[in-house]
Amino acid sequence: MMGKSRLITATPHIWQKNIRKVRDANKARKPPEKPQTQIIKIEDPETAKVLEQILIYLLKT
């Protein structure tokens, strides 16, 4: 009887919350459809080198 009472006490909003979590997890597993890229023009060569190193680091991780 206790097993049935636990099922009855689960309200619809709890189920909706759990379904939302699964949808969010499935969405997170998919790669982005359109990668967003931007071209940044930088006059200072030192800044360009630093940004390039940051980008390389981020792409490796």
NORZILIN-V367145 format. One record per residue. N is the residue number from 1. OMEGA is omega in degrees with one decimal (none if undefined). Layout:
BEGIN
n->N omega->OMEGA
n->N omega->OMEGA
END
This chain:
BEGIN
n->1 omega->-177.6
n->2 omega->178.3
n->3 omega->179.4
n->4 omega->-178.8
n->5 omega->177.4
n->6 omega->178.4
n->7 omega->-178.9
n->8 omega->-177.3
n->9 omega->177.6
n->10 omega->-176.1
n->11 omega->-178.1
n->12 omega->-178.7
n->13 omega->176.2
n->14 omega->178.1
n->15 omega->179.5
n->16 omega->179.2
n->17 omega->179.8
n->18 omega->179.1
n->19 omega->178.1
n->20 omega->179.6
n->21 omega->179.8
n->22 omega->178.7
n->23 omega->179.5
n->24 omega->179.2
n->25 omega->178.3
n->26 omega->179.1
n->27 omega->-178.8
n->28 omega->-179.3
n->29 omega->-177.7
n->30 omega->175.7
n->31 omega->179.0
n->32 omega->-177.4
n->33 omega->179.8
n->34 omega->175.0
n->35 omega->-179.4
n->36 omega->178.8
n->37 omega->176.7
n->38 omega->174.7
n->39 omega->-179.0
n->40 omega->177.5
n->41 omega->-178.6
n->42 omega->-178.9
n->43 omega->-175.2
n->44 omega->-178.6
n->45 omega->179.0
n->46 omega->178.6
n->47 omega->179.2
n->48 omega->179.2
n->49 omega->179.8
n->50 omega->179.3
n->51 omega->177.3
n->52 omega->178.7
n->53 omega->177.5
n->54 omega->179.5
n->55 omega->178.3
n->56 omega->178.4
n->57 omega->-178.8
n->58 omega->179.5
n->59 omega->179.2
n->60 omega->-177.2
n->61 omega->none
END
